Structure formats: C-alpha cells, structure tokens
Amino acid sequence: MSADSSAWNRVTLLWPIACMLVAFSYAEWRVSNVETELVARPPIAVLPVDASVIRIIDENPGIKAEEAIKRVRAAAERLADSGYVVLNVDQVYGYPIDVEARP
C-alpha cells in the first residue's frame, strides 16, 4: 500500500464525517433561529364574539345585549392586557380549539 493511497483512504473516510458535522451545525442554527422567532411572537386568543354574547344572554335571562357585549369586550381587554393578540372568530379561517377563549 503506498503513501498516496493511505492518505486518499483517510480523506475518503473523513469526507462523510465533515459533511455530517456541517449538516448538524446548520440544522442546529436553523432550529435556534426558529425558537427565537417563536419566543418573539405574542400568543393568540381567538374569541367567538357572537357566540359568546348569545351564550351570555341565554345563561342570564333578562340581561341586555349591550351588557353581554360589554362583558365580552372586557374579557378581550383582559386577554390583551395579559399580552395576547385577540382575534374574532369571524375573521379567522382556521385555528386549533385550544386557542379559543370563552369568557
């Protein structure tokens, strides 16, 4: 076995290892960036305004619609004060049920 072939064998064996290290480093960098972006985004609450107002009116006979609307708005304000972005369900096309806020 010549010196050239043994050097070539070492290079051939090290090449896949070097590629794996580069790939893992890139993947770790991307995951770190995604985690940073997710932490920077505020949480979102989807508030079904119409359904909440109707539910409040159904549960409290004699309550005026204006009072039910005030309660829902107060719930939305509390969520906003807690750092949430509050969306009305009518403008959202899809969301997981666990982000729905029910006052």
Beta strands, then each sheet from edge to edge (+ up, - down):
strand 1: 44-47
strand 2: 85-88
sheet 1: 1+ 2+
end
